Amino acid sequence: MFRTEWSSERPPSLAVVEAVATVTDSEPTKLPLLNDAINTDALDTLFVPEADDQLRVSFVYDGLDITVDGEGSVTVSPVE
């Protein structure tokens, strides 16, 4: 499992792509479009500028389970 943080300066969509690039040892530009897995505008709008701490969104991207939460975390783990 890999964990990173998002913020208003580094929105969830960017944090997800950077995290998956780190986990897969890939260049972010070589990854599939995140928008093919989830609407990135909607994802960022849900969390930025303020998010409910209880809010959590999970989806699969590039064969990995991604969870973004309202506390500012992005978690990347293998699909189970």
Secondary structure as UniProt FT lines:
FT   STRAND          2..5
FT   HELIX           12..24
FT   HELIX           28..30
FT   HELIX           34..36
FT   HELIX           40..47
FT   TURN            53..54
FT   STRAND          56..61
FT   TURN            62..63
FT   STRAND          64..69
FT   TURN            70..71
FT   STRAND          73..78
//
